[in-house]
């Protein structure tokens, strides 16, 4: 678990943060999209 927390912190610092979603369908669609963009990407 400690390793997962460290990796999560590294991802956050690198800007690999997903956008927030209003529903599960939108979240799953984003995860399945090969062209998905993280929150900090324009």
N, CA, C and O atoms as CSV, one atom per row, in Angstrom:
chain,resi,resn,atom,element,x,y,z
A,1,UNK,N,N,0.822,-1.195,0.000
A,1,UNK,CA,C,0.000,0.000,0.000
A,1,UNK,C,C,0.867,1.260,0.000
A,1,UNK,O,O,0.542,2.238,-0.673
A,2,UNK,N,N,1.952,1.237,0.742
A,2,UNK,CA,C,2.849,2.392,0.773
A,2,UNK,C,C,3.380,2.678,-0.626
A,2,UNK,O,O,3.472,3.838,-1.027
A,3,UNK,N,N,3.728,1.635,-1.371
A,3,UNK,CA,C,4.237,1.806,-2.733
A,3,UNK,C,C,3.175,2.452,-3.628
A,3,UNK,O,O,3.489,3.336,-4.425
A,4,UNK,N,N,1.939,2.019,-3.500
A,4,UNK,CA,C,0.854,2.591,-4.302
A,4,UNK,C,C,0.671,4.077,-3.984
A,4,UNK,O,O,0.420,4.875,-4.887
A,5,UNK,N,N,0.793,4.447,-2.725
A,5,UNK,CA,C,0.676,5.855,-2.348
A,5,UNK,C,C,1.818,6.684,-2.930
A,5,UNK,O,O,1.609,7.811,-3.377
A,6,UNK,N,N,3.020,6.123,-2.922
A,6,UNK,CA,C,4.167,6.821,-3.506
A,6,UNK,C,C,3.969,7.016,-5.004
A,6,UNK,O,O,4.239,8.095,-5.532
A,7,UNK,N,N,3.500,5.979,-5.690
A,7,UNK,CA,C,3.263,6.078,-7.128
A,7,UNK,C,C,2.167,7.098,-7.425
A,7,UNK,O,O,2.264,7.853,-8.392
A,8,UNK,N,N,1.143,7.120,-6.609
A,8,UNK,CA,C,0.061,8.082,-6.783
A,8,UNK,C,C,0.580,9.507,-6.622
A,8,UNK,O,O,0.217,10.392,-7.397
A,9,UNK,N,N,1.411,9.728,-5.641
A,9,UNK,CA,C,1.993,11.052,-5.420
A,9,UNK,C,C,2.865,11.463,-6.604
A,9,UNK,O,O,2.837,12.620,-7.025
A,10,UNK,N,N,3.642,10.519,-7.141
A,10,UNK,CA,C,4.483,10.802,-8.310
A,10,UNK,C,C,3.615,11.169,-9.515
A,10,UNK,O,O,3.933,12.107,-10.246
A,11,UNK,N,N,2.534,10.440,-9.720
A,11,UNK,CA,C,1.616,10.740,-10.829
A,11,UNK,C,C,1.020,12.134,-10.671
A,11,UNK,O,O,0.937,12.894,-11.636
A,12,UNK,N,N,0.609,12.463,-9.463
A,12,UNK,CA,C,0.011,13.774,-9.205
A,12,UNK,C,C,1.013,14.891,-9.479
A,12,UNK,O,O,0.675,15.894,-10.108
A,13,UNK,N,N,2.237,14.716,-9.011
A,13,UNK,CA,C,3.268,15.731,-9.227
A,13,UNK,C,C,3.607,15.876,-10.707
A,13,UNK,O,O,3.951,16.969,-11.157
A,14,UNK,N,N,3.514,14.786,-11.467
A,14,UNK,CA,C,3.810,14.815,-12.901
A,14,UNK,C,C,2.627,15.342,-13.714
A,14,UNK,O,O,2.732,15.504,-14.930
A,15,UNK,N,N,1.507,15.608,-13.049
A,15,UNK,CA,C,0.349,16.155,-13.744
A,15,UNK,C,C,-0.565,15.114,-14.349
A,15,UNK,O,O,-1.466,15.455,-15.115
A,16,UNK,N,N,-0.351,13.853,-14.022
A,16,UNK,CA,C,-1.212,12.794,-14.556
A,16,UNK,C,C,-2.434,12.635,-13.640
A,16,UNK,O,O,-2.536,11.692,-12.854
A,17,UNK,N,N,-3.345,13.588,-13.774
A,17,UNK,CA,C,-4.542,13.626,-12.939
A,17,UNK,C,C,-5.756,13.645,-13.858
A,17,UNK,O,O,-5.859,14.499,-14.738
A,18,UNK,N,N,-6.662,12.717,-13.658
A,18,UNK,CA,C,-7.853,12.665,-14.507
A,18,UNK,C,C,-8.810,13.791,-14.129
A,18,UNK,O,O,-8.792,14.275,-12.997
A,19,UNK,N,N,-9.636,14.201,-15.069
A,19,UNK,CA,C,-10.656,15.202,-14.742
A,19,UNK,C,C,-11.705,14.597,-13.812
A,19,UNK,O,O,-11.767,13.378,-13.651
A,20,UNK,N,N,-12.517,15.439,-13.210
A,20,UNK,CA,C,-13.605,14.912,-12.378
A,20,UNK,C,C,-14.803,14.620,-13.277
A,20,UNK,O,O,-14.956,15.218,-14.342
A,21,UNK,N,N,-15.640,13.699,-12.836
A,21,UNK,CA,C,-16.783,13.263,-13.635
A,21,UNK,C,C,-18.057,13.348,-12.807
A,21,UNK,O,O,-18.035,13.211,-11.584
A,22,UNK,N,N,-19.167,13.578,-13.499
A,22,UNK,CA,C,-20.467,13.648,-12.836
A,22,UNK,C,C,-21.137,12.288,-12.716
A,22,UNK,O,O,-22.046,12.103,-11.907
A,23,UNK,N,N,-20.675,11.323,-13.538
A,23,UNK,CA,C,-21.296,10.004,-13.485
A,23,UNK,C,C,-20.287,8.933,-13.905
A,23,UNK,O,O,-19.242,9.233,-14.482
A,24,UNK,N,N,-20.617,7.709,-13.609
A,24,UNK,CA,C,-19.722,6.585,-13.870
A,24,UNK,C,C,-19.520,6.362,-15.361
A,24,UNK,O,O,-18.412,6.039,-15.790
A,25,UNK,N,N,-20.559,6.527,-16.150
A,25,UNK,CA,C,-20.438,6.299,-17.594
A,25,UNK,C,C,-19.379,7.202,-18.207
A,25,UNK,O,O,-18.557,6.744,-19.001
A,26,UNK,N,N,-19.390,8.479,-17.848
A,26,UNK,CA,C,-18.394,9.410,-18.380
A,26,UNK,C,C,-16.981,9.016,-17.950
A,26,UNK,O,O,-16.041,9.121,-18.738
A,27,UNK,N,N,-16.829,8.570,-16.719
A,27,UNK,CA,C,-15.516,8.148,-16.232
A,27,UNK,C,C,-15.014,6.934,-17.007
A,27,UNK,O,O,-13.848,6.888,-17.401
A,28,UNK,N,N,-15.877,5.962,-17.224
A,28,UNK,CA,C,-15.485,4.755,-17.962
A,28,UNK,C,C,-15.176,5.094,-19.411
A,28,UNK,O,O,-14.214,4.577,-19.979
A,29,UNK,N,N,-15.985,5.958,-20.014
A,29,UNK,CA,C,-15.716,6.383,-21.391
A,29,UNK,C,C,-14.342,7.044,-21.487
A,29,UNK,O,O,-13.604,6.796,-22.440
A,30,UNK,N,N,-13.995,7.880,-20.515
A,30,UNK,CA,C,-12.692,8.553,-20.517
A,30,UNK,C,C,-11.567,7.525,-20.382
A,30,UNK,O,O,-10.562,7.602,-21.089
A,31,UNK,N,N,-11.738,6.574,-19.482
A,31,UNK,CA,C,-10.712,5.543,-19.281
A,31,UNK,C,C,-10.506,4.693,-20.529
A,31,UNK,O,O,-9.380,4.283,-20.814
A,32,UNK,N,N,-11.557,4.425,-21.266
A,32,UNK,CA,C,-11.468,3.584,-22.460
A,32,UNK,C,C,-11.041,4.347,-23.709
A,32,UNK,O,O,-10.805,3.736,-24.751
A,33,UNK,N,N,-10.940,5.654,-23.622
A,33,UNK,CA,C,-10.572,6.479,-24.769
A,33,UNK,C,C,-9.049,6.492,-24.936
A,33,UNK,O,O,-8.344,6.988,-24.057
A,34,UNK,N,N,-8.529,5.957,-26.043
A,34,UNK,CA,C,-7.073,5.941,-26.233
A,34,UNK,C,C,-6.491,7.343,-26.409
A,34,UNK,O,O,-5.281,7.527,-26.275
A,35,UNK,N,N,-7.330,8.328,-26.707
A,35,UNK,CA,C,-6.861,9.711,-26.875
A,35,UNK,C,C,-7.189,10.573,-25.656
A,35,UNK,O,O,-7.218,11.800,-25.752
A,36,UNK,N,N,-7.436,9.934,-24.508
A,36,UNK,CA,C,-7.807,10.700,-23.316
A,36,UNK,C,C,-6.685,11.669,-22.932
A,36,UNK,O,O,-5.506,11.423,-23.185
A,37,UNK,N,N,-7.089,12.755,-22.325
A,37,UNK,CA,C,-6.145,13.782,-21.903
A,37,UNK,C,C,-6.299,13.980,-20.408
A,37,UNK,O,O,-7.407,13.957,-19.871
A,38,UNK,N,N,-5.179,14.173,-19.753
A,38,UNK,CA,C,-5.212,14.449,-18.327
A,38,UNK,C,C,-5.596,15.902,-18.087
A,38,UNK,O,O,-5.577,16.722,-19.005
A,39,UNK,N,N,-5.938,16.203,-16.867
A,39,UNK,CA,C,-6.473,17.503,-16.495
A,39,UNK,C,C,-5.563,18.658,-16.896
A,39,UNK,O,O,-6.061,19.706,-17.307
A,40,UNK,N,N,-4.258,18.501,-16.790
A,40,UNK,CA,C,-3.346,19.608,-17.070
A,40,UNK,C,C,-2.957,19.717,-18.539
A,40,UNK,O,O,-2.212,20.627,-18.901
A,41,UNK,N,N,-3.432,18.826,-19.390
A,41,UNK,CA,C,-3.109,18.876,-20.812
A,41,UNK,C,C,-4.129,19.741,-21.543
A,41,UNK,O,O,-5.330,19.653,-21.285
A,42,UNK,N,N,-3.650,20.563,-22.441
A,42,UNK,CA,C,-4.559,21.452,-23.184
A,42,UNK,C,C,-5.206,20.752,-24.335
A,42,UNK,O,O,-5.996,21.356,-25.059
